[in-house]
């Protein structure tokens, strides 16, 4: 029976209603330029949605994490965890757009698209049916295609949108092909029923089952930015409106991981496939290629785009060792939440720099620590947290990830090498993070302070409190991660 339970329905109701009404209100008012009015409405809708999800956790009304369920979506801690992470990034993007959109037209459409994309992202996390998962995936993707090309008269934005759309359409086709194979083999699109069907499949059909899971990983790997599905990412981040890069890097990637976790479990637990080595190789390639490419960049958006690719590799370490270490999936979820705040804050800082100074070349950031002190400090803290420097929150999630690889060493001999690769890549990332910090604080002589966007400063302060606070006292966030982590067994199915 198709049934949508409370939390996803409430989020759809709030964000969907506001997202549809914003353009209608704009037409009724015959006003296109009142940016603040539409931004406040979108901000309020996101705050209410996140408050509702948080309230469900505080009141303990959320069911334990269930990767599989009989309904098309399930209101569980796993989905709620991802919903909070994505709503945080959507809030960052909305607030970070306050000043940016003052110089652009159609703010109602802009904020409406952000809300509609957020609905899709949240639904991906809650979905337990392949068709619903695909519908949510497209609801997330189509608005972001438009947002990337929102600056219609900018050739770079148009090129970014075209590349993003073409690769996105290809990934959607791959996902649909995987769904068709799963339905053909099992007669169902419910993930739980597909898994049960795969567990009793005739051995001659196992290659097709393996192909379907591989297609899912390839399709979702596009949004996650895994190597070799990452080619679109740097150009898209460079050409997209500055605040939208935060949404792409810190939110849509999380939707890809939410979907992939369910599918990877399908392959590992039910088909008894040893995916660990393959995922481990992809993880090492992704973080190494991402970090090496980032070092060579001169544009700060492209640098952080390749950094985002590298972090997809770190998160994949936990999935690779998940069947052999209870810390694996916990470490991935922990890093996902931290990454949402760290990368979201970093890209919003860039949005503030672009809005105020109209520069993106790293050499033009000399003396930024004196010109925009709050923005520069927030950016540096986010970068150091991404590198995993204590006492910031990013240190603990990386420690858990690398610890899970060491813990899995008793079952798979090469797992500790994942931890070594992760540590070396984290050290490598300090090369460009440190280079950027040096430019901002130790170069430039006569720069004078400029007026920083208040909305960007607010995000820098909030993100700094999060990263430092949960770095000094990580226990509440660790408990939240433990609550959201599903059990990796067929017995976890309802």
C-alpha positions, 0 to 999 in steps of 0.5 A: 500500500502506498502511504506517506507518513508524517514527517515527509508529508509535513515537509512536503506540505510546508516547502511545497506550498511555499515553493508554489506560492512564491511565484504566484505572489510575485505575479499578483504583486507585479513585483520582481525585485523585492528580494528580502520579502521572498527570502524571508518567506523561504527562510521561515519555511525551512526553519519550520520544517527543520524545527518539526524534524528536530521536534520529532527527535526530541519527543522520541517520535521517530522510529529506529532506522530501517533501510527497508520498509513496506511503504514507499517512504518510511519515517525513521531516524535515518531519513530524519538525519539526512533531512536535517543535514539537507535542511541546514544546507538549504538554510545556508543557501537561502540566507547566503543568497540575501545579498547575492539576489539583490543584484539579480531578477526573479527572486521569487522563482529563485527561492521557489526552486531552492525549496522544491529541490529541498523537497526532492533531497529530503524525499530521497532520504526517506524513500524505500521504493525505487520508483519513489526514489527516482521521482524524488531524485528528479524533483531534486535534480530538475530545479538544480539544473535551472538554478545552475543556469540562473544567470541566463546572460552569463556564458559560464553559467549557461555552459555549467548548466548544459554540462550539469544537465547532460551528465544528470540526464545520463545518470537518470537514464542509468538509474532507470535502467537499474530499476527496470532490471530490478523490477524484471527480476523480482516483480517489485520496486519496493527495496525490501521486496527487491532484496528478498527477491534477490536473496532467492534468485536463481543463480543464473540470474545473479549477473543481472542482479549484480548489473542492476546494483552496479547501475545504481551505484554509477547513477548515484555516483554522479551526484556524489562526485565519485571518480570516474563520475566527477568530470562535470563537477568543477565546471558546474561549481565554477559557473553556477551562482555562488550560493547554489554551489553550497546546495550542490556540494553540501546537499545534493551529494548527501542525497546521493549517499542516502540512496547509495547506502540502501543500494550498497547494502542490497549488494553486500548483505543480500547478494553476499557480494564482496564489494569492499575492495572495489569500493575501497579502490574507488575511495582511494582514487576519489580522494587522491585525484580530488586532492591532487587536482585541488592543489593545481587550481587558481579559482577558489570555486574549482579548488573547493569543487575538487576538495568536495570530490576528495571528501566523497572518497573519505565518506566512501571509506565507511561504506567500504568497510561497513560489513566488517566494522560497526563503526563504518556506517557511523563514520560515514554518517558522522562525516556526512553531517559535518561535511554539510556544515563545513562545505556549506559554510565554505561555499557561502563564504565564497558567495560573500566574497564574490558578492562584495569583492567580485573576485574568485582568483586565489591571488586576489584574496590577499589580505582578505583577513583584514578586508573581510575578517569575519568571513575569512575566519569562518572560511578558515575554520571550515577549511581546517575542519575539512582537513580534520584538524582538532579540536574541530568537529571534522577531526572526530568524524575522520577519526571514526572513519579511519578507526573503522578501517583499522577495526576492519583489518581483522577481517580484510587485510587491506582495510588499514591501508584505507586509513593510511590513504585517508590520513595522507590525503588529509595531510595533502589537503592542508597544502591548498588549505594552508596556501589559501590561509596564507594568502588571506592572512600573511600576504597583502599590505594596505587592504582596508576593511569592507562592509561584509554581508550580514547574512554571510557573517551570520552563517560564519558565526553559526558554522563556527559555533557548530564546528568548534562546539561539537569539536570540543564536546562531540558526544551529542552529535555522536549519539545522534549518529548512532541513533540514525545508523541502521543495522546491516542485516536482513533482519533489520527489514520490517 
